[in-house]
Amino acid sequence: MEELCGDPTVPRNVKNIIQTARERLNTESDAVAGMSGAIYALDEVSNDINLPMHARTMVWNLLSELEALKEAELAKKN
């Protein structure tokens, strides 16, 4: 996420949403809720028409990793 926020080719509005996703991961007391919020924000960003293809691929990879972590966390709770 830091790499995307530092990339000059990524539009500012996309960087703001990525930053929001980072904050949700870091501030949410419930890990699953934080991951869900971050996934929602990143999913919204992945559909932005102005997002460069290399950044879109990175967002998709982040989404995959977060979804896997969320599933693992849910499995631990059950």
ABEGO torsion letter per residue (X at the ends): XAAAAABAABBAAAAAAAAAAAAAAAABABAAAAAAAAAAAAAAAAABAABBAAAAAAAAAAAAAAAAAAAAAAAAAX
